[in-house]
Amino acid sequence: MTACSRLVALDQVVPGMILSDALRDEQGNLLLPQGETVTEGVLNALRRRGVETIPVWYEADAEPPCEEQIGGERERMRQRLAALFRRCGTDGANGIALKYVTWHRLGKNA
């Protein structure tokens, strides 16, 4: 398989894709470095900034990720967050921190 770069509309980008080039705003400020892995939080931030397309790597002969793969990535992230917060409990500030980190990584509907 050959890795290629292409511009993808933000609404077609899924978490786990990797930026093929640095992403900059209209003034040339760095938003995301080349090689950054896209998360749900990154997608939400880019939407708020009005970004419409981003350059990502893809395998030339690969199928786009299916819902099962996306769901698997979300579950992996949930397990990772549970491991990171395992000793914190879910009361007070710790619960709020976990809630916001989960929203950042997986979106508010997760």
N, C-alpha and C positions, 0 to 999 in steps of 0.2 A: 504494500500500500504506500501511496505517496501522500505526504502532507502538503496541503495547499492552504493559501490564505484567501479569504473573501470577505466582503462587507456583508453583514447580515442585519436585517431590520431588527430593532430591539425587541419587538414582540415575538420574534422567532428564535431568540437566543434563550438557551436553557442553562441552568446552573451546571457548572462543570466544564463549560467551554473555556478555551484559553485564548487570551488576546495575542494576535500575531504581531501587532505593532503597538507602540505607546499610544494612548488615547489622550488627546489634548483638547482644551476648550478653544473658543474663538480667539482668545487673547494669547494662545500658545502655552497656557499653564497646563502642567501635567495633571491629568485626572487619574489615570491608571497606567502603570508601567507595562511594557511588553512582557508577556509571559504570565500576567496576572490571571488567576482562575476566577471565573465569574460565579458569584453567589447570588442568592435572591436579594440580599441586602445591596449588593452592587447594582443589580438591575433596578431596584427601587430608587437608589440614588441617581442613577443615570436618567431614569424617567423624570424625576423631579427637576433635573437640569435641562430637560428638553432634548436629550440626545436621541437621535432617530436610528442611527446605524453604528455598528462597531466592527472592527476587523478581527476575525477569529480564525484559528487553525481548524482544519477539518481533514479527515482522510478522504481522498479523492473518490475511492470506491466504497465508502462507508455509508450505511443508511443513517438517517437522522435518528437521534435517540428516541426510543419509544416511551410510553407512559410508565412501563414497568421499570425501565432503567432510571427514569427521573424519580419515581417513587422509592427505588432502592437507594439513590443518593440522598434523598430526604431522610430516610430511615437511618442511614449511616450517620448523618449530621445530628439527628435526634439522640442517637446512642452516644455520640461524641460529647454532646452537651451534657447529657446525664452523667457521663464519667467525670467531666470537668467540675460539675456542681454537686458531686456525690456527697461531699462532706459539709456542704453549706446549708442544707435544709432549704425549705421553700417559704419560710416565714420572713416577714418584713423586707428589708433591703435585698436580701439574697433572692427571694422570690421575684421581686421586681426586676433585679438584674437578669435573672434567668429568662423571665418573660421578654424583656427587651432584646436580649441576645438571640433568643429564638425567633422573634419577629425579624430581626436584622438578617439572620441566616436563612430563614425559611419563609418569611412573609407572614403577614398578620392572619392569614386564613389557615395557617398550618396547625 
